[in-house]
Amino acid sequence: QVQLVESGGGLVQAGGSLRLSCAASGRAFNDNHMAWFRQTPGKEHDFVAAVTLDGGVTHYSNSVKGRFTISRDNAKNTVDLQMNSLKPEDTAVYYCAGGSLWSIRHQDYPYWGQGTQVTVSA
């Protein structure tokens, strides 16, 4: 088991920046690929970004590419999401997730945090 706890959400104006952090505990953090997903009411989890277990490869959704950066620190058991040039459509609950499959599907990630709200005002 991996326990995940997100932090760093909040309210920001369009064009601003936020940095989300996810702290992991439990089973070896660096055995898992890590990802960020986001969810708005009534919709499924949408893939945002992922990073391989060694941090060597990253992948982003087209909607955030060039604006968001995912990174991990295996010594500290953390994975961060730096979000720049935020838009109102980025408003969602953001979730950290972990799993052994390299995937953009939320169904492939067994470990999830509780989520953190990000609200971007126009």
DAUR-V112950 format. One record per residue. N is the residue number from 0. PSI is psi as a letter, one per 40 degrees, with the letter a starting at -180 (NA if undefined). OMEGA is omega in whole degrees, 0 to 359 (NA if undefined). D_LAST is the distance of its C-alpha to the last C-alpha in whole Angstrom. Layout:
n->(N	N)
psi->(PSI	PSI)
omega->(OMEGA	OMEGA)
d_last->(D_LAST	D_LAST)
This chain:
n->(0	1	2	3	4	5	6	7	8	9	10	11	12	13	14	15	16	17	18	19	20	21	22	23	24	25	26	27	28	29	30	31	32	33	34	35	36	37	38	39	40	41	42	43	44	45	46	47	48	49	50	51	52	53	54	55	56	57	58	59	60	61	62	63	64	65	66	67	68	69	70	71	72	73	74	75	76	77	78	79	80	81	82	83	84	85	86	87	88	89	90	91	92	93	94	95	96	97	98	99	100	101	102	103	104	105	106	107	108	109	110	111	112	113	114	115	116	117	118	119	120	121)
psi->(i	h	h	h	h	i	i	e	i	a	h	i	i	h	e	a	i	i	h	i	i	h	h	i	i	b	i	h	d	e	e	h	i	i	i	h	i	i	h	i	h	e	i	i	h	h	h	d	i	i	h	i	d	e	e	d	h	i	i	i	i	d	e	e	h	e	d	i	h	i	i	i	h	e	d	e	f	i	h	i	h	h	h	i	f	i	i	d	e	e	h	i	h	h	h	h	i	i	i	e	h	h	i	e	h	d	e	e	h	e	h	i	a	e	i	h	h	h	h	h	i	NA)
omega->(174	175	184	179	179	173	173	178	178	181	181	177	176	183	181	183	171	174	176	177	179	179	183	174	180	182	187	181	187	167	188	164	182	182	170	173	174	185	172	186	177	182	177	176	176	178	177	184	178	178	181	188	179	180	187	183	176	179	184	170	181	185	182	183	181	180	183	176	177	178	179	176	184	176	181	182	179	171	185	174	175	184	180	178	185	181	177	179	173	180	183	165	183	182	170	181	180	179	183	179	173	192	172	181	182	181	183	182	181	185	185	169	184	178	176	185	172	179	180	181	182	NA)
d_last->(39	36	34	31	28	25	23	20	17	14	11	9	6	5	9	11	14	15	19	20	24	27	30	33	36	39	41	40	37	38	40	36	34	30	27	23	22	19	19	17	19	22	22	24	23	22	23	21	24	27	30	34	36	37	34	35	33	29	27	24	22	21	17	17	20	20	17	19	22	24	27	30	33	36	38	35	34	30	28	25	21	20	16	15	12	10	8	6	9	11	11	14	17	19	23	25	28	32	35	38	37	35	32	29	30	29	32	34	32	34	33	29	28	26	23	20	16	13	10	7	4	0)
